[in-house]
């Protein structure tokens, strides 16, 4: 099992979490789909659930809430990028043209976090670890294996992420129109333009979860009330699909034939 034992390099996706209207329904769905163990957390954490895979933290699920008492945001997975100084990263974000969605704040003694929108509208989180470093298992069935930025302006996004969080983009060999994103010289994710996606798709970060069998996972998702956005297909890294859980949270599943970055 690929277990994370060292601190995440700054800029690396270190955690993902899902915000949905019905937290318990989501916990049940992902338990059955990926084998996660999780329950609604205590009131002091807002009920936040840290889901476990084989006893190790893999992702979070929380009930959707409106920060200002207005409309509750739609279900969505959020990718968190590691930082050693969340406040400095927030300043770099605004200087580079990004927007602060949720200002940096302490999460008890676990760490310090904020939520950001890049200049093209893609939302992501930043996480400064203290007692909690992030996902402790990756790149195995049921865990995150890839993170992908989909953006209307890849040039603007490249400039922003380089200045704000130190990610460097480079065209990926053999994948026309697709770029790798690297942190300290190590590939940690990818980037592509929205022209490769259905019209009207907003800028976003897409989380990929590893699975043993893409087709059977999609079949199970459909039986559980999920929705298929892009049916299973073969590509250079394996066989993948883009789907939604029953509440509308979008993610990808992939049976990878190419090894993910360690």
C-alpha positions as CSV (number, residue, x, y, z in Angstrom):
1,X,0.0,0.0,0.0
2,X,1.5,3.4,-1.0
3,X,1.7,5.1,2.4
4,X,2.7,8.7,2.8
5,X,5.2,9.0,5.6
6,X,6.9,12.3,4.7
7,X,5.6,15.9,4.6
8,X,4.1,16.9,1.3
9,X,6.3,19.1,-0.9
10,X,4.8,22.6,-1.2
11,X,2.4,22.7,-4.2
12,X,1.6,19.0,-4.0
13,X,-2.1,18.0,-3.7
14,X,-2.2,16.7,-0.1
15,X,-5.9,16.3,0.6
16,X,-9.3,16.3,-1.0
17,X,-12.7,16.8,0.6
18,X,-16.3,16.8,-0.6
19,X,-19.1,19.2,0.5
20,X,-22.6,17.8,0.0
21,X,-26.1,18.5,1.3
22,X,-26.5,15.0,2.7
23,X,-23.3,14.0,4.5
24,X,-24.5,10.6,5.7
25,X,-25.7,9.6,2.2
26,X,-22.3,10.5,0.8
27,X,-20.5,8.5,3.5
28,X,-22.7,5.5,2.6
29,X,-22.1,5.9,-1.1
30,X,-18.3,6.2,-1.0
31,X,-18.1,3.4,1.6
32,X,-19.8,1.1,-0.9
33,X,-17.9,2.4,-3.9
34,X,-14.4,2.7,-2.5
35,X,-14.5,0.9,0.8
36,X,-14.0,4.0,2.9
37,X,-14.8,4.0,6.6
38,X,-16.2,7.2,8.0
39,X,-18.8,8.7,10.2
40,X,-20.2,12.2,11.0
41,X,-17.7,14.0,13.2
42,X,-18.2,15.8,16.5
43,X,-19.9,19.2,16.7
44,X,-16.6,20.9,17.5
45,X,-15.4,20.0,14.0
46,X,-18.7,20.9,12.3
47,X,-19.4,17.3,11.8
48,X,-16.4,16.9,9.4
49,X,-15.7,13.3,8.6
50,X,-12.2,12.1,7.9
51,X,-12.7,8.9,5.8
52,X,-10.2,6.1,6.2
53,X,-9.0,3.5,3.7
54,X,-7.4,0.5,5.5
55,X,-7.3,2.5,8.6
56,X,-5.5,5.5,7.1
57,X,-6.9,9.0,6.2
58,X,-7.8,9.2,2.5
59,X,-10.4,12.0,2.1
60,X,-12.9,14.2,3.9
61,X,-16.7,14.6,3.6
62,X,-18.7,17.4,5.1
63,X,-22.2,18.8,5.1
64,X,-22.6,21.8,2.8
65,X,-23.1,25.1,4.6
66,X,-23.4,28.6,3.4
67,X,-20.6,30.8,4.9
68,X,-22.8,34.0,4.7
69,X,-26.3,32.5,5.3
70,X,-27.1,32.6,1.6
71,X,-27.4,29.9,-1.1
72,X,-25.7,26.6,-0.3
73,X,-22.9,25.9,-2.8
74,X,-23.3,22.9,-5.2
75,X,-21.7,19.6,-4.3
76,X,-18.0,19.6,-5.2
77,X,-14.7,18.0,-4.5
78,X,-11.9,20.4,-3.4
79,X,-8.2,19.7,-4.0
80,X,-5.8,21.1,-1.3
81,X,-2.3,22.1,-2.2
82,X,0.4,21.8,0.5
83,X,2.2,24.9,1.8
84,X,4.6,25.6,4.6
85,X,3.1,29.1,5.2
86,X,-0.6,29.5,4.4
87,X,-0.6,33.2,5.1
88,X,2.3,33.9,2.8
89,X,0.6,31.7,0.1
90,X,-2.6,33.7,0.4
91,X,-0.7,36.9,-0.1
92,X,1.1,35.4,-3.1
93,X,-2.3,34.3,-4.5
94,X,-3.8,37.8,-4.4
95,X,-0.6,39.4,-5.8
96,X,-0.8,36.9,-8.7
97,X,-4.4,37.8,-9.5
98,X,-6.3,35.1,-7.6
99,X,-9.2,35.6,-5.2
100,X,-9.7,34.6,-1.6
101,X,-12.9,32.5,-1.2
102,X,-12.3,31.6,2.4
103,X,-9.5,33.5,4.3
104,X,-6.8,31.4,5.9
105,X,-7.8,30.1,9.4
106,X,-6.7,27.6,12.0
107,X,-8.3,24.2,12.0
108,X,-7.9,23.4,15.7
109,X,-4.3,22.1,16.0
110,X,-4.5,20.1,12.8
111,X,-3.3,22.8,10.4
112,X,-4.1,26.1,8.8
113,X,-6.2,26.3,5.6
114,X,-7.7,28.7,3.1
115,X,-9.8,28.4,-0.1
116,X,-8.7,30.2,-3.3
117,X,-10.0,30.8,-6.8
118,X,-7.4,31.2,-9.5
119,X,-7.8,33.9,-12.1
120,X,-9.7,31.6,-14.4
121,X,-12.2,30.6,-11.7
122,X,-11.0,27.2,-10.6
123,X,-11.3,26.8,-6.8
124,X,-8.8,25.0,-4.7
125,X,-7.6,24.9,-1.1
126,X,-4.3,25.4,0.6
127,X,-3.2,23.4,3.6
128,X,-0.4,24.1,6.1
129,X,0.1,21.0,8.1
130,X,0.5,20.9,11.8
131,X,-0.8,17.8,13.6
132,X,-2.4,16.5,10.4
133,X,-0.3,16.2,7.2
134,X,-3.0,15.1,4.8
135,X,-3.8,11.9,3.0
136,X,-1.8,9.0,4.3
137,X,-2.5,6.6,1.4
138,X,-2.4,7.5,-2.3
139,X,-2.1,5.8,-5.7
140,X,-4.0,2.6,-4.8
141,X,-7.6,1.6,-5.4
142,X,-9.9,3.9,-3.4
143,X,-7.3,6.6,-3.0
144,X,-6.4,9.7,-5.0
145,X,-4.0,9.0,-7.9
146,X,-4.1,12.2,-10.0
147,X,-5.2,15.9,-9.8
148,X,-6.1,17.8,-12.9
149,X,-6.7,21.5,-13.6
150,X,-9.2,22.3,-16.3
151,X,-9.0,25.9,-17.3
152,X,-10.2,28.4,-20.0
153,X,-6.7,30.0,-20.2
154,X,-3.8,27.6,-19.7
155,X,-1.3,30.4,-20.2
156,X,-2.8,32.6,-17.5
157,X,-3.1,29.5,-15.2
158,X,0.5,28.6,-15.7
159,X,1.7,32.0,-14.8
160,X,-0.6,32.1,-11.7
161,X,0.3,28.7,-10.3
162,X,4.0,29.3,-10.8
163,X,3.9,32.6,-8.9
164,X,1.4,31.6,-6.2
165,X,2.3,28.1,-5.3
166,X,5.4,27.2,-7.3
167,X,3.9,24.8,-9.8
168,X,5.5,24.6,-13.2
169,X,3.6,23.6,-16.3
170,X,5.2,21.7,-19.3
171,X,3.7,20.1,-22.3
172,X,3.3,16.4,-21.7
173,X,5.0,14.2,-24.3
174,X,2.6,12.1,-26.3
175,X,-0.5,14.0,-25.0
176,X,-1.2,16.9,-27.3
177,X,-2.9,19.8,-25.6
178,X,-2.2,18.4,-22.1
179,X,0.4,19.7,-19.7
180,X,2.0,18.3,-16.6
181,X,2.2,20.3,-13.4
182,X,5.3,19.9,-11.3
183,X,6.3,20.8,-7.7
184,X,10.0,21.0,-7.1
185,X,10.7,19.0,-10.3
186,X,8.2,16.2,-9.5
187,X,5.0,15.8,-11.6
188,X,2.0,16.1,-9.3
189,X,-0.9,16.6,-11.7
190,X,-2.0,17.8,-15.1
191,X,-3.7,20.7,-16.9
192,X,-5.8,21.1,-20.0
193,X,-8.0,23.7,-21.6
194,X,-11.8,23.7,-21.4
195,X,-11.9,23.4,-25.2
196,X,-11.4,19.7,-24.6
197,X,-14.5,19.5,-22.4
198,X,-18.3,20.0,-23.1
199,X,-19.3,23.7,-23.8
200,X,-20.2,25.5,-20.6
201,X,-18.0,23.5,-18.3
202,X,-16.5,25.9,-15.7
203,X,-12.9,26.0,-14.7
204,X,-12.2,23.4,-12.0
205,X,-9.8,20.9,-10.4
206,X,-10.8,17.3,-11.0
207,X,-9.9,14.5,-8.6
208,X,-9.0,11.1,-10.0
209,X,-9.5,8.0,-7.8
210,X,-7.7,4.8,-8.5
211,X,-9.8,1.7,-9.1
212,X,-9.1,-1.9,-10.0
213,X,-11.8,-2.0,-12.7
214,X,-13.1,1.1,-14.3
215,X,-16.1,-0.5,-15.9
216,X,-17.3,-2.4,-12.9
217,X,-16.9,0.7,-10.7
218,X,-19.0,2.8,-13.1
219,X,-21.6,0.0,-13.1
220,X,-21.7,0.1,-9.3
221,X,-21.9,3.9,-9.3
222,X,-24.9,3.8,-11.7
223,X,-26.7,1.2,-9.5
224,X,-26.1,3.5,-6.5
225,X,-27.8,6.4,-8.2
226,X,-24.7,8.1,-9.7
227,X,-24.4,9.7,-13.1
228,X,-21.9,9.2,-15.9
229,X,-20.4,12.3,-17.5
230,X,-17.9,10.5,-19.7
231,X,-18.2,6.7,-20.1
232,X,-15.2,4.5,-19.7
233,X,-12.6,5.0,-22.3
234,X,-8.9,4.0,-22.9
235,X,-6.2,6.7,-22.9
236,X,-2.5,6.9,-22.5
237,X,-2.5,6.4,-18.7
238,X,-5.1,3.7,-18.5
239,X,-8.9,3.3,-18.6
240,X,-10.9,6.1,-17.1
241,X,-14.3,7.6,-16.7
242,X,-15.7,10.9,-15.4
243,X,-18.7,10.5,-13.1
244,X,-20.9,12.2,-10.5
245,X,-22.0,10.8,-7.2
246,X,-25.8,10.8,-6.5
247,X,-25.7,14.4,-5.1
248,X,-23.7,15.8,-8.1
249,X,-20.1,15.7,-6.9
250,X,-17.9,15.2,-10.0
251,X,-14.8,13.1,-10.0
252,X,-12.8,10.7,-12.3
253,X,-12.0,7.0,-11.8
254,X,-9.0,5.3,-13.5
255,X,-7.5,1.9,-13.7
256,X,-4.0,3.2,-14.4
257,X,-1.5,1.3,-16.6
258,X,1.1,4.0,-16.2
259,X,2.6,4.4,-12.6
260,X,1.5,7.6,-10.8
261,X,4.2,9.8,-9.3
262,X,5.3,8.3,-6.0
